[in-house]
Amino acid sequence: HRDGIFSVGFVRGGQVVASASRDGTIRLFDVESGEEQAELKGHEGQVLRLALSSQNLLASAGADKTVRLWDLKSKKEIAKLEGHQEWVAGVAFSPDGELLASAAADKSVKLWDVAAGTRLDTLKESLKELYALAFSPDGTRVAAAGVDNRIRVWQVSESAQEGTNPILEAKFAHESAVLRLAWS
């Protein structure tokens, strides 16, 4: 990369590592040899976060207000998800890989149908920018956090359609912004 790295993640059982950079690229490297396998370009500006699915897909969140979906076999962009009004700082796949959540500086979480590349719902209860997302291990809840120091948890319905994903909790969590979430 020609600039700093914001996010990394392992692909295919740890044989490949993906990295996202301020230079607007995503690079895939063979872990054993260290050789670059591919450079993925599509974002106009910084790539802030990566998420990997069990279906060999990669989601990238960008300062260009978009989420991009990439097929890791073909190393091609398969969808550009638009709808956030500010930079997107977080992405997370549901455990089954059918849903994607994105969190942004526009104070919203969006739920997306991965196969169709369409928005299902927008969760707007946050008061400030969001940085972090995590699905529960069973995929029935999604948590988000960011600048307002709170962790919010929503129930995710089977369809994830608009209006069917109620907020369950909003807890004050830290004295400063929450940057990452993990669900055990």
C-alpha positions, 0 to 999 in steps of 0.5 A: 500500500502507498498509505496507512492500513485501516483494516485486515482480515484472513480469507480462506482458512487463513491462507490469504490476508486482505488489507484495506488502505487509505490509498483506496485499495484492497490488497490480497496477499498469500500468507505463506509466501507474502506475495500479492495476489490481487489489488482491488480498486473501486472506492474513490478515497479511503477504504475504512473497513473490511468484512469477510463472509463464509461465501467467499465474499468481501465487503468494503466500507469507504469514505466515498459513502459506499459499500462494495461487495467483491467476489474473492474467486474472480477478484471482481466487484459484484455490487456497489451499495449506495444510500449512506449520506456520509462515510461508511466506517463499519461493515459486518456479515450475518453468520449465514452471509445472507445479510450485510450491515453497514454503519456510517457517520450519518448516524445510521445502520443499514441492513442489506440483502447480499444476493440482491444488493438491495437495502432492506432497512435503515436503523436510525436511533444513533445520536452520532457517528457509528464506527462498529458493528457485530452480528450475534452468533445466531444472526438474530441481533445486530449491535452498533456503536460509535461516537455517542459512547453507546452500544445499541442492539436491534432484533433482526427479523427473518426478512430484515425488511423495513420496520421489522427490526426493533431496537432492544437496548441502548446502553452507555458503554464507555467514556469515549467513542466505541471503535470495535465490537465483538460478539461471543 
